[in-house]
Amino acid sequence: MHLYVTSNEDTTLVVSGPDGRWHCNDDAMGLNPMIIFEQPDGGQYDIWVGVYGSGDIVPATLHISELNPMD
């Protein structure tokens, strides 16, 4: 499973998985973050999208896919 954000701003991504572990990323694809779960566990994933170094609200899209957007 690939979780990634697209935006014209420098975004960040934080995910708490069903196993209680935290996963964070900032710039996997330029200024856009991505987190990959090779074999995702079933259960609840809590997802936060933020903006690096800013308190502003900016437009962004969260993508959840089985396909790697960098392929």
PyMOL commands that set and color helices and strands:
alter all, ss='L'
color gray80, all
select strands_A, chain A and resi 2-6+11-16+22-25+34-36+46-51+61-65
alter strands_A, ss='S'
color yellow, strands_A
deselect
rebuild
show_as cartoon
